[in-house]
Amino acid sequence: MKKVKLRKCYINTANYARLETDKFFTNYNNQYKYDGFINYAFKFVENKQLLNVKLWKRFLSQFIEKADYDNGWIGEYWGKLMRGAAFVYSYSKNEELYEIMKNTILDMISSVDENGRISTYEVEKEFYGWDLWGRKYVLLCGQ
């Protein structure tokens, strides 16, 4: 693994203090380069999923259409994809991916319904099934 120092920036200020004490936090000021399978896996996920704007729009449409009619967990997918994208972006620093992430967040914010909710559940079914779990994944991406 080759580590290259980038200019100092404070992207992840919430976790910045823990960089010295917690090995699971990534210093976003560093750039990492992996070889072999792990690099292949990062690039595969980035190219085949994360750069696919249609996939992001499909996951977002679940919130607009209130698609969790059977108390399912469709609401988790967008947030899980976004969290994965954040990890991949921290590795790749791919500006195209960053723009896609930014645009899908703006799209998600615009999906707020008349009650101020971001949910894949109809109002009558809110807080049942996996509704809160799906909302949690949306909120985690706002950090």
N, CA, C and O of each residue as an XYZ file, in Angstrom:
572
protein
N       0.847     -1.166      0.000
C       0.000      0.000      0.000
C       0.897      1.234      0.000
O       1.778      1.367      0.848
N       0.671      2.123     -0.942
C       1.425      3.363     -1.041
C       0.558      4.503     -0.532
O      -0.594      4.641     -0.942
N       1.105      5.317      0.356
C       0.360      6.425      0.932
C       0.975      7.734      0.436
O       2.182      7.944      0.549
N       0.133      8.611     -0.113
C       0.583      9.902     -0.625
C      -0.126     10.987      0.170
O      -1.350     10.952      0.302
N       0.602     11.929      0.690
C       0.018     13.024      1.466
C      -0.597     14.064      0.537
O       0.057     14.537     -0.391
N      -1.861     14.419      0.790
C      -2.541     15.471      0.046
C      -2.540     16.741      0.884
O      -2.135     16.734      2.046
N      -2.998     17.829      0.279
C      -3.084     19.080      1.032
C      -4.027     18.886      2.212
O      -4.941     18.064      2.158
N      -3.804     19.634      3.256
C      -4.605     19.500      4.466
C      -6.010     20.031      4.235
O      -6.185     21.158      3.771
N      -7.005     19.222      4.556
C      -8.394     19.659      4.522
C      -9.135     18.920      5.619
O      -8.694     17.858      6.060
N     -10.229     19.457      6.055
C     -10.983     18.884      7.163
C     -12.349     18.438      6.674
O     -13.372     18.998      7.067
N     -12.360     17.424      5.812
C     -13.616     16.939      5.252
C     -14.475     16.285      6.317
O     -15.669     16.573      6.405
N     -13.904     15.427      7.113
C     -14.655     14.648      8.080
C     -14.397     15.188      9.481
O     -13.764     14.516     10.295
N     -14.876     16.384      9.769
C     -14.556     17.038     11.031
C     -15.140     16.328     12.242
O     -14.579     16.427     13.334
N     -16.252     15.613     12.082
C     -16.860     14.920     13.214
C     -15.935     13.836     13.755
O     -15.938     13.572     14.958
N     -15.163     13.219     12.909
C     -14.293     12.129     13.332
C     -12.821     12.527     13.401
O     -11.975     11.695     13.728
N     -12.510     13.765     13.102
C     -11.115     14.175     12.987
C     -10.326     13.909     14.265
O      -9.177     13.474     14.201
N     -10.926     14.163     15.416
C     -10.222     13.966     16.689
C      -9.908     12.500     16.959
O      -8.990     12.193     17.720
N     -10.652     11.604     16.351
C     -10.469     10.171     16.624
C      -9.440      9.513     15.712
O      -9.168      8.321     15.850
N      -8.873     10.267     14.793
C      -7.912      9.669     13.866
C      -6.712      9.076     14.587
O      -6.136      8.093     14.121
N      -6.332      9.654     15.706
C      -5.174      9.167     16.453
C      -5.506      7.970     17.338
O      -4.610      7.212     17.709
N      -6.783      7.790     17.681
C      -7.143      6.755     18.656
C      -7.923      5.586     18.078
O      -7.969      4.524     18.698
N      -8.531      5.744     16.922
C      -9.407      4.702     16.383
C      -8.933      4.291     15.001
O      -9.003      5.072     14.052
N      -8.452      3.069     14.893
C      -7.867      2.621     13.630
C      -8.897      2.439     12.521
O      -8.513      2.272     11.364
N     -10.191      2.464     12.832
C     -11.216      2.267     11.811
C     -11.656      3.570     11.139
O     -12.457      3.536     10.205
N     -11.147      4.713     11.598
C     -11.446      5.974     10.944
C     -10.365      6.276      9.923
O      -9.177      6.110     10.199
N     -10.774      6.719      8.751
C      -9.842      7.039      7.682
C      -9.511      8.516      7.717
O     -10.398      9.354      7.877
N      -8.255      8.832      7.570
C      -7.855     10.219      7.442
C      -8.057     10.626      5.993
O      -7.320     10.186      5.110
N      -9.049     11.462      5.750
C      -9.388     11.850      4.385
C      -8.341     12.765      3.755
O      -8.422     13.085      2.569
N      -7.363     13.181      4.548
C      -6.277     13.980      3.998
C      -5.249     13.105      3.289
O      -4.419     13.619      2.538
N      -5.288     11.818      3.509
C      -4.349     10.897      2.874
C      -4.980     10.260      1.649
O      -6.201     10.134      1.554
N      -4.140      9.866      0.729
C      -4.618      9.117     -0.423
C      -3.954      7.754     -0.378
O      -2.745      7.648     -0.171
N      -4.752      6.714     -0.574
C      -4.264      5.354     -0.496
C      -4.330      4.704     -1.863
O      -5.221      5.001     -2.659
N      -3.397      3.829     -2.129
C      -3.384      3.090     -3.394
C      -3.141      1.620     -3.069
O      -2.115      1.250     -2.499
N      -4.110      0.800     -3.446
C      -3.997     -0.631     -3.238
C      -3.704     -1.301     -4.572
O      -4.057     -0.788     -5.634
N      -3.060     -2.444     -4.499
C      -2.798     -3.242     -5.691
C      -3.622     -4.521     -5.608
O      -4.147     -4.865     -4.549
N      -3.727     -5.207     -6.711
C      -4.345     -6.520     -6.720
C      -5.847     -6.503     -6.557
O      -6.537     -5.608     -7.046
N      -6.342     -7.522     -5.852
C      -7.776     -7.762     -5.757
C      -8.533     -6.602     -5.126
O      -9.612     -6.246     -5.599
N      -7.986     -6.002     -4.059
C      -8.737     -4.946     -3.377
C      -8.925     -3.741     -4.294
O      -9.998     -3.136     -4.291
N      -7.917     -3.380     -5.073
C      -8.058     -2.288     -6.032
C      -9.078     -2.669     -7.108
O      -9.906     -1.848     -7.502
N      -9.015     -3.920     -7.581
C      -9.976     -4.400     -8.571
C     -11.403     -4.299     -8.016
O     -12.315     -3.877     -8.727
N     -11.598     -4.686     -6.751
C     -12.927     -4.647     -6.133
C     -13.437     -3.208     -6.034
O     -14.593     -2.936     -6.356
N     -12.580     -2.289     -5.592
C     -12.980     -0.883     -5.524
C     -13.407     -0.380     -6.899
O     -14.470      0.224     -7.044
N     -12.583     -0.627     -7.896
C     -12.866     -0.126     -9.246
C     -14.103     -0.791     -9.850
O     -14.875     -0.139    -10.554
N     -14.294     -2.069     -9.583
C     -15.469     -2.774    -10.094
C     -16.753     -2.152     -9.538
O     -17.675     -1.836    -10.290
N     -16.802     -1.984     -8.229
C     -17.994     -1.405     -7.593
C     -18.212      0.023     -8.086
O     -19.341      0.417     -8.380
N     -17.134      0.793     -8.175
C     -17.260      2.174     -8.630
C     -17.799      2.236    -10.059
O     -18.739      2.981    -10.334
N     -17.217      1.468    -10.956
C     -17.586      1.539    -12.367
C     -18.911      0.866    -12.691
O     -19.666      1.370    -13.523
N     -19.208     -0.256    -12.057
C     -20.410     -1.025    -12.400
C     -21.647     -0.606    -11.623
O     -22.768     -0.864    -12.062
N     -21.461      0.036    -10.474
C     -22.616      0.446     -9.677
C     -22.649      1.937     -9.418
O     -23.596      2.618     -9.812
N     -21.628      2.447     -8.760
C     -21.687      3.795     -8.214
C     -21.713      4.891     -9.265
O     -22.252      5.968     -9.008
N     -21.150      4.651    -10.434
C     -21.185      5.647    -11.506
C     -22.413      5.483    -12.400
O     -22.554      6.187    -13.400
N     -23.299      4.557    -12.041
C     -24.519      4.304    -12.792
C     -25.639      5.214    -12.276
O     -26.307      4.888    -11.295
N     -25.836      6.333    -12.930
C     -26.833      7.316    -12.491
C     -28.238      6.720    -12.492
O     -29.061      7.081    -11.650
N     -28.521      5.817    -13.419
C     -29.854      5.185    -13.468
C     -30.138      4.399    -12.194
O     -31.277      4.368    -11.727
N     -29.128      3.771    -11.637
C     -29.312      3.014    -10.399
C     -29.672      3.953     -9.249
O     -30.576      3.665     -8.463
N     -28.965      5.070     -9.155
C     -29.273      6.053     -8.114
C     -30.703      6.559     -8.265
O     -31.431      6.669     -7.278
N     -31.106      6.865     -9.488
C     -32.457      7.386     -9.726
C     -33.511      6.334     -9.400
O     -34.587      6.661     -8.898
N     -33.205      5.078     -9.682
C     -34.161      4.010     -9.367
C     -34.357      3.887     -7.859
O     -35.486      3.747     -7.388
N     -33.261      3.937     -7.100
C     -33.383      3.868     -5.642
C     -34.128      5.087     -5.103
O     -34.949      4.963     -4.194
N     -33.846      6.255     -5.657
C     -34.536      7.470     -5.230
C     -36.026      7.402     -5.535
O     -36.843      7.873     -4.744
N     -36.387      6.821     -6.677
C     -37.801      6.751     -7.062
C     -38.631      5.970     -6.046
O     -39.842      6.172     -5.959
N     -38.009      5.096     -5.289
C     -38.732      4.335     -4.266
C     -39.302      5.264     -3.199
O     -40.352      4.983     -2.622
N     -38.613      6.365     -2.939
C     -39.093      7.347     -1.961
C     -40.224      8.181     -2.541
O     -41.179      8.509     -1.838
N     -40.124      8.522     -3.801
C     -41.155      9.330     -4.453
C     -42.439      8.523     -4.623
O     -43.536      9.042     -4.419
N     -42.300      7.254     -4.997
C     -43.456      6.383     -5.257
C     -44.010      5.718     -4.001
O     -45.038      5.045     -4.068
N     -43.353      5.892     -2.865
C     -43.742      5.213     -1.609
C     -43.879      3.710     -1.861
O     -44.937      3.122     -1.640
N     -42.803      3.114     -2.320
C     -42.803      1.757     -2.853
C     -42.847      0.650     -1.799
O     -43.056     -0.510     -2.153
N     -42.661      0.966     -0.534
C     -42.687     -0.076      0.490
C     -44.112     -0.340      0.948
O     -44.457     -0.104      2.106
N     -44.926     -0.824      0.041
C     -46.336     -1.100      0.334
C     -46.521     -2.331      1.207
O     -47.595     -2.517      1.778
N     -45.497     -3.181      1.327
C     -45.612     -4.425      2.093
C     -44.736     -4.420      3.343
O     -44.284     -5.473      3.794
N     -44.496     -3.223      3.908
C     -43.666     -3.061      5.106
C     -42.251     -3.622      4.921
O     -41.663     -4.172      5.852
N     -41.723     -3.474      3.716
C     -40.395     -3.984      3.386
C     -39.273     -3.025      3.739
O     -39.449     -2.077      4.505
N     -38.125     -3.300      3.163
C     -36.926     -2.525      3.481
C     -36.294     -1.876      2.255
O     -35.077     -1.702      2.196
N     -37.116     -1.522      1.285
C     -36.614     -0.856      0.084
C     -35.927      0.459      0.435
O     -34.982      0.862     -0.243
N     -36.386      1.126      1.478
C     -35.816      2.406      1.878
C     -34.358      2.343      2.282
O     -33.688      3.375      2.319
N     -33.848      1.159      2.585
C     -32.447      1.027      2.975
C     -31.488      1.151      1.798
O     -30.341      1.556      1.983
N     -31.927      0.817      0.609
C     -30.997      0.644     -0.509
C     -30.251      1.915     -0.884
O     -29.040      1.875     -1.102
N     -30.949      3.039     -0.965
C     -30.285      4.281     -1.334
C     -29.195      4.623     -0.318
O     -28.071      4.959     -0.690
N     -29.536      4.535      0.954
C     -28.578      4.872      2.005
C     -27.386      3.942      2.041
O     -26.259      4.384      2.266
N     -27.617      2.662      1.824
C     -26.499      1.725      1.802
C     -25.593      1.990      0.610
O     -24.370      1.907      0.721
N     -26.193      2.307     -0.526
C     -25.394      2.636     -1.702
C     -24.593      3.910     -1.444
O     -23.430      3.996     -1.840
N     -25.193      4.890     -0.793
C     -24.504      6.140     -0.506
C     -23.356      5.926      0.475
O     -22.274      6.483      0.290
N     -23.575      5.138      1.500
C     -22.491      4.872      2.453
C     -21.338      4.157      1.761
O     -20.172      4.472      2.000
N     -21.663      3.201      0.910
C     -20.608      2.530      0.149
C     -19.884      3.498     -0.768
O     -18.662      3.437     -0.909
N     -20.639      4.390     -1.391
C     -20.041      5.387     -2.283
C     -19.092      6.295     -1.510
O     -18.038      6.666     -2.026
N     -19.448      6.655     -0.290
C     -18.580      7.510      0.519
C     -17.251      6.812      0.799
O     -16.193      7.439      0.733
N     -17.301      5.526      1.109
C     -16.060      4.777      1.342
C     -15.230      4.681      0.068
O     -14.014      4.870      0.099
N     -15.878      4.391     -1.038
C     -15.155      4.279     -2.309
C     -14.582      5.638     -2.706
O     -13.441      5.719     -3.163
N     -15.358      6.699     -2.536
C     -14.851      8.032     -2.869
C     -13.640      8.390     -2.018
O     -12.690      8.996     -2.513
N     -13.668      8.021     -0.742
C     -12.523      8.337      0.123
C     -11.253      7.660     -0.380
O     -10.146      8.122     -0.104
N     -11.415      6.570     -1.114
C     -10.273      5.872     -1.711
C      -9.931      6.439     -3.083
O      -8.769      6.739     -3.359
N     -10.928      6.587     -3.936
C     -10.664      6.918     -5.343
C     -10.513      8.412     -5.604
O      -9.810      8.812     -6.532
N     -11.174      9.243     -4.786
C     -11.209     10.693     -5.010
C     -11.706     11.021     -6.419
O     -11.286     12.012     -7.017
N     -12.604     10.180     -6.947
C     -13.150     10.339     -8.294
C     -14.166     11.478     -8.300
O     -15.220     11.376     -7.672
N     -13.854     12.557     -9.005
C     -14.728     13.731     -9.029
C     -16.079     13.446     -9.685
O     -17.087     14.044     -9.310
N     -16.105     12.540    -10.656
C     -17.389     12.161    -11.276
C     -18.291     11.501    -10.235
O     -19.486     11.789    -10.169
N     -17.721     10.626     -9.433
C     -18.492      9.984     -8.364
C     -18.971     11.023     -7.359
O     -20.113     10.962     -6.904
N     -18.122     11.963     -7.014
C     -18.511     13.013     -6.075
C     -19.710     13.796     -6.600
O     -20.642     14.075     -5.845
N     -19.698     14.147     -7.855
C     -20.815     14.896     -8.451
C     -22.103     14.071     -8.437
O     -23.180     14.605     -8.170
N     -21.996     12.785     -8.720
C     -23.169     11.899     -8.677
C     -23.720     11.841     -7.257
O     -24.932     11.913     -7.054
N     -22.832     11.710     -6.278
C     -23.255     11.670     -4.886
C     -23.939     12.976     -4.492
O     -24.995     12.960     -3.860
N     -23.344     14.099     -4.861
C     -23.917     15.405     -4.544
C     -25.302     15.547     -5.174
O     -26.242     15.999     -4.521
N     -25.424     15.164     -6.429
C     -26.712     15.303     -7.119
C     -27.783     14.401     -6.531
O     -28.942     14.807     -6.437
N     -27.424     13.194     -6.136
C     -28.439     12.305     -5.569
C     -28.871     12.782     -4.184
O     -30.017     12.567     -3.788
N     -27.982     13.415     -3.456
C     -28.380     13.994     -2.161
C     -29.367     15.136     -2.390
O     -30.379     15.240     -1.697
N     -29.067     15.986     -3.358
C     -29.998     17.079     -3.674
C     -31.342     16.528     -4.142
O     -32.391     17.068     -3.792
N     -31.313     15.453     -4.933
C     -32.559     14.811     -5.364
C     -33.319     14.244     -4.173
O     -34.543     14.358     -4.099
N     -32.589     13.631     -3.236
C     -33.242     13.050     -2.059
C     -33.907     14.149     -1.235
O     -35.033     13.981     -0.765
N     -33.225     15.256     -1.063
C     -33.810     16.373     -0.302
C     -35.080     16.861     -0.984
O     -36.045     17.227     -0.312
N     -35.087     16.870     -2.306
C     -36.274     17.344     -3.024
C     -37.406     16.320     -3.012
O     -38.511     16.627     -3.458
N     -37.154     15.116     -2.514
C     -38.205     14.092     -2.454
C     -39.056     14.194     -1.193
O     -39.963     13.385     -0.994
N     -38.780     15.163     -0.351
C     -39.545     15.349      0.885
C     -41.023     15.498      0.543
O     -41.388     16.281     -0.333
N     -41.873     14.742      1.241
C     -43.310     14.828      0.941
C     -43.946     16.023      1.655
O     -43.257     16.777      2.343
N     -45.233     16.191      1.493
C     -45.934     17.366      2.040
C     -45.897     17.416      3.562
O     -46.139     18.472      4.148
N     -45.598     16.293      4.213
C     -45.501     16.248      5.671
C     -44.059     16.421      6.156
O     -43.791     16.334      7.355
N     -43.138     16.666      5.230
C     -41.734     16.830      5.597
C     -40.997     15.519      5.795
O     -39.910     15.498      6.374
N     -41.575     14.431      5.323
C     -40.989     13.107      5.526
C     -40.148     12.688      4.323
O     -40.453     13.041      3.183
N     -39.104     11.945      4.589
C     -38.366     11.229      3.545
C     -38.518      9.758      3.911
O     -37.843      9.255      4.809
N     -39.398      9.090      3.217
C     -39.737      7.711      3.558
C     -40.253      6.993      2.320
O     -40.791      7.616      1.405
N     -40.082      5.678      2.302
C     -40.653      4.861      1.238
C     -42.023      4.319      1.633
O     -42.635      3.567      0.875
N     -42.504      4.693      2.808
C     -43.798      4.240      3.319
C     -44.851      5.329      3.154
O     -44.552      6.519      3.257
N     -46.075      4.910      2.901
C     -47.215      5.829      2.926
C     -47.412      6.306      4.366
O     -47.006      5.630      5.310
N     -48.034      7.465      4.526
C     -48.254      8.040      5.855
C     -48.995      7.053      6.759
O     -48.665      6.925      7.938
N     -49.990      6.359      6.216
C     -50.785      5.423      7.031
C     -49.945      4.277      7.601
O     -50.335      3.674      8.602
N     -48.822      3.970      6.996
C     -47.989      2.852      7.441
C     -46.678      3.304      8.072
O     -45.817      2.479      8.381
N     -46.522      4.632      8.267
C     -45.242      5.088      8.804
C     -44.995      4.513     10.189
O     -45.924      4.304     10.969
N     -43.755      4.268     10.473
C     -43.250      3.706     11.727
C     -43.570      2.223     11.896
O     -43.347      1.673     12.974
N     -44.082      1.567     10.865
C     -44.268      0.120     10.885
C     -43.157     -0.520     10.061
O     -42.456      0.146      9.299
N     -43.020     -1.824     10.236
C     -42.044     -2.550      9.425
C     -40.652     -1.956      9.563
O     -40.139     -1.791     10.670
N     -40.058     -1.641      8.441
C     -38.685     -1.163      8.378
C     -38.605      0.338      8.091
O     -37.554      0.825      7.674
N     -39.687      1.074      8.306
C     -39.718      2.493      7.969
C     -38.608      3.271      8.671
O     -37.864      4.000      8.015
N     -38.483      3.133      9.977
C     -37.451      3.878     10.701
C     -36.050      3.464     10.262
O     -35.139      4.289     10.196
N     -35.893      2.190      9.966
C     -34.593      1.690      9.523
C     -34.200      2.361      8.196
O     -33.054      2.776      8.025
N     -35.145      2.463      7.271
C     -34.876      3.133      6.000
C     -34.572      4.604      6.182
O     -33.683      5.141      5.520
N     -35.294      5.258      7.064
C     -35.046      6.673      7.344
C     -33.666      6.861      7.959
O     -32.975      7.840      7.674
N     -33.267      5.906      8.814
C     -31.948      5.976      9.435
C     -30.859      6.006      8.376
O     -29.903      6.774      8.488
N     -30.995      5.180      7.353
C     -29.974      5.142      6.311
C     -29.896      6.455      5.541
O     -28.814      6.860      5.116
N     -31.019      7.114      5.360
C     -30.994      8.431      4.703
C     -30.291      9.430      5.611
O     -29.459     10.207      5.144
N     -30.610      9.422      6.891
C     -30.010     10.374      7.819
C     -28.512     10.143      8.000
O     -27.756     11.104      8.137
N     -28.073      8.891      8.004
C     -26.647      8.607      8.150
C     -25.829      9.249      7.037
O     -24.662      9.589      7.233
N     -26.435      9.411      5.885
C     -25.715      9.989      4.766
C     -25.605     11.499      4.864
O     -24.868     12.119      4.097
N     -26.326     12.096      5.797
C     -26.246     13.535      5.975
C     -25.113     13.952      6.892
O     -24.880     15.144      7.091
N     -24.403     12.974      7.454
C     -23.323     13.318      8.393
C     -22.049     13.650      7.679
O     -21.045     13.960      8.320
